[in-house]
Amino acid sequence: MRTQRPAAWSIAALVIALLGLAASIASLIDYVGASATFCAETGCATVRESAWSHPLGVPLPVLGIAFFAAAAALVFVDAPRLRRLLAIAGAAVALALIGVQALAIGAWCKLCLIADPAAIGYAIAVLAGARTLGFTARRGLATLPAGLAALGAIALATRAPAPPPPPPPGDLPAFVAAAQVPGAVTVVEIVDFECPFCRRMQDRLTAAIARARTPVRVVRKMLPLPMHPHAMTAALAYCCADAQGKGDAMADALFAAPPETLTTDGCEALAARVGCDVERYRHDRSAAAARIAAEVAEVSAAGVHALPTLFVGGERIIGASKSTDELVALLDRTAAR
């Protein structure tokens, strides 16, 4: 008796489940790693840093791994009703998560845009007639390399383009040179208060300054990115507070606040909290806008295109990959010079 060949929809359901599983594993690696391995772009980081990324305290990719692992396993289990229920539930959640990215977060994660459509595609395959595949050792052994191949393909597809090379070390921008003062290490920080990578670097920089064996002063230059809806509002708030000598306190408050609260009213509440004269704060917005325009022009002319970017003494640091220990060593090494 000849064995009936598996239906095309059954194979499709398995392949789609493995693709979604690979995307979820890649996303979890980025969630728990010190820096993103698969999806290092700003949109991915914004989604990871949002309040939606840990439902009930569980990283969202864990739920994705559980769903797609169950989906792949059910391709081999004679439980058609359970398979359909799982597929429908997964598609409904995927549609909801796409809506959250579009309407609540305002940013898109590449890995989510693989996993969520995969859940929808799995539901289509199941409802279109995918049936149970007979489990064999050969099929079981083929599943692992297929999953690894999917993970490798995702790594290539989501890899961010290499940033442009920084200018030579001796080519110090004028605004960095002008910020240096004797007796202290000066850190010039290019800032977008909503940028999740800037927020991550700020935590490490603050800890490093506390541990450094030398006085450190921080000078901030604004570079609010258009992709972040509240970045300009936060930059205006910082400049208005800085005009009253409250810049450091305001920077700490802006970095600590959830990004979605950096509205005009939210920033004004922070200004009052750090001790600003609110009437003067409101009056200084026009001057703050002019300052931001000038700073954006000067940092862009200096070749600053990626955030975070720090200048420690004469050394340019691009990205959030440096650890607190590395920043401490850099500060002490700069002081020793």
N, C-alpha and C positions, 0 to 999 in steps of 0.2 A: 504494500500500500504506500503510495507516494505522499510525502508530507506537503501540506498546502503551504505555499509561500506566504510570508507575512504581508499584510496589507500595507499599502504605502502610507496611509494615515497613521498606522502604528509606529512605523519607523520615524515618521515626521515628529510624532509626539515625543519619542525618546530623544531624538536629536535636539529638539527645542528645549526639553527639560535639562539636558546636559549643558546646553549653551547658557541657560538661565542659572544653573548651578555654578558654572565657571565664573559668570559675572558676579554672582553673590559672594563667592570665595574671594575673588579679586577685591571686591568692595570691602569685605571684612579685613583683609590684609591692610588696606589703606586706613581703615578705622583704628586699628590697634597699633599700627606702625608709628615710629617717630616722625616719618615723613611719607608722603604719598608715593607708592610704587607704580600704580597702574593709572590713576586718574589724578594728575597733579594740577589740573587747571583750576582757575578761580571758582567756576561754577560748581565743580565737584566739591571743593572745600566748603563753599557756602552751604551746600546741602548737608554735608557732614556736620557742620557746626550749628545747624538750625535746631530748633526745639522739636522738630519732627523726626529727628534721626535716631532717637532712643525711646520708642514707645514702651512705657512701663519700665524704663531703665535698661531695656535690652537693645543692643545695637541692631538696627533694622536689617543688616545683611544676615544676621543669625536666623531671623525669621525667613528670609529668602532661601537660605541654605536648607532649612528644614522643609520648606514647601517644595523646592525643586528636587531634593533628594527623595521625598515621598512620591512626587510626581513620576520620577524616573523608575522608582521601585514598582509603582502600581501598573506600569506598562507590562510587567512580567507577572502580575497577580490577577487572578480571575475574580476581580471585584469591580465590575463595570459601574455599578451604582455609586460606589465610593469614589471611583475615578472621576465620574461626572461631577459629583458634588465638590470634590477638591478643585477640579478645573474651573468650575463656575465661580467658586469663592475666590480662587487666585486671580481670575480675570477681573472680578469686581474690585478687589483690593488694588490691583495694578492700575486700573482706571482712576481710582481715588488718589493714588500716589502721584500719577501724572498730573491730576488736577491740583494737588498740593504744590508741586514744583512750579506749575504755571501761575497759580493764583495766590498762594500764601508765601512761598519762598522767593519767587521771582528769579530763579536760577535753575540751570539744568546740569545734571550729572550724567556723564557719558555712560557710566556703568549702569545707572538706573534706566537709561534709555535703551539698554540691552535687556536687562532683567524684566522690566515691566512689559515691554512688547512680547517677550518670550512667554510670560504667563498668559497673555492674551492669545498668542499663537498656539500654546498648548491646549487652551480651552477650545479653540477652533478645531484643532486636530481631533480632540476627544469627541466633541459633539458631531463632527463630520463622519465619525464611524471608526475611530481607532479601536482595535480590539486587543485582547490579551496576546502577547507574544509568548510562545513557549520558551521557558528559560533553559539555556544550554550553557555548558562551560565555555564554549567558544564565544557566545554572545556576552557572557559575563566578563570574560577576559578582554573583549573588545571595548567594553564600556569605559575602562580606565584610560587607555590611550586616547580614546575619543574625547573624554573630558579634559585631559591634559592638552590636547591639540586645541580645543576650544579656548582654554585659558591662555595659551600662547598667542592665538589669533587676537584675543581681546587685548593682550598686552601690546601687541603691535598697533592695533586699531586706536587705542586710547593714549598712546604715547604722545606727550606734548612735544612740539617742535623745540629744538635747542635754542636757548636765548642767544641774542647777538653777543659777541665777545665784548667784555668791558674795555674801556680805553686803557692804554699803558699805565702802570702804577704811578709814574711820575707826572701824568697829566691830571693834576688836581683841579677840579672846578673852582672857579673864583669864589663862589658862595661857601665852599668848604674851607678854603684857605682863609677867608675873612672871618670865619667862626672860631678859629683857633685862638686860645689865650694861654699865656704862660702859667705853669703851676698846676695844670689840670689836663686830663685827657678829655678831648671834646669828641662826642659822638654826634654826627649829623644824621638825623633819621628822616627819611622820606616817608611820608605818612598818608595812608588812607585808613581812617578809623573803622571802616566797615570791612576791610579786607581781612579774611580769616587767616591768611598767612602772616599779615602784619600783626594781628592779635597774638598769634602763636609766638612770633619773634619777640613781641613786647614782653611777654611773660618771662622768657629766658633772659632778655636784656635787663629787666628789672632785678631778677635774681642775681645776675652776674655783677651788676653795679653794686649791689649790697655786699658781695663777697670780694670785690676788687680791693687791692691794697693801696689804691691811689684815688684822689678825688676825681670824680667823673661828672661832667656837665653834658646835658643833652640839648641840642638845638634841633628843632623840628621844621621841616619844609613840607608844605602841603602838596599832595598830588591825588586829589579825589578822582577815582576812576569812574567814567560814565556808566559802567555796568553795575555799579553799586548805587541803588536809588537814594540812600541816605548819606552817602559819603560827602557830598557838597555841604549839606546841612550841618554835618558834624565838623567839617573843616571851618565853616563860618563860626560855629560855636567856639571852637578852640581859639581862633584868632581874636574873637571878641573878648574871651576870658583872658587871653595872653596880654591884651592891651591893658588889663587891670592887674597884671602881675600874678594871675591865677592860672597860667598856662599849664604848669606841671600837674596841678590838682585836677584841672579840667581834662587833660589828656588821660590821666588815670581813670577818671569817671567815664569818659567816652569809651575807652577800651573795655571797661568792666561791664558796661551796659549791654543788654541784648541788642543786636544790630537793628531789629525791627522797631526798637523804641527810640532810635535816633532821629525822630521827627523834629519839626520846629518846636512844638510844645515840649517834647521830651528833653531836648537839649536845653531849652530855657529852664526847665525844672532842675537839670543838673547844674546849670550856672548858678541858680539861687542856692543850691545845696553846697557848692564850693565857696560861697561867700561873695559872688559878684553883685555889683550894683545892677539890678535888672534893667532899669531905665537906660543907663549908660550902655549896657550890653546890647539893647535893642538899637540904640542910636548908632553904635559902631559897626553895624552890619555892612554898610556901604564901603567903609574903609577896609573891612575884612575881605570883602569881595575883590577889591583892588589888590590887596596883598596876595590873595590866593592866585589871581591871574598872573601876577608877576612871578610868584614862586613856581607855578606850573611851567611858565616859559623858561625860567632859568634851569630847572632840573631837567626839562626835556632837551634843552640845548646841550646839557652836559651828558646826554646819552643815557639817561635813566628811563628805562622802559618797563622794567620788571619790579614788582614789589614782593617782599620788602627789600629795600636797599639801605644799607648803613655805610657811613664813612667813619671809620675809627682811626683818628689821626689822618694819615694819608692813604689808608687801605680801604678799598671798596669791597663790601660784602653784599652779595646778591643772593636772595632766597632765604628760606627759613631752615636750612639744613644744619646750621651750626648749633651745637649743644650749649648749655649753660657753662660747662667746664671749658669748652673751647673759647667762648666769649670772655670768660674770666682771664684765661691765659693771654688772649689778644689784648685786653685792656692793660694787664700788667706788663706785657712785652712792649706796648706802645709807650707806657710811662717810663720804662727803662731806657728808651732811646733818647 
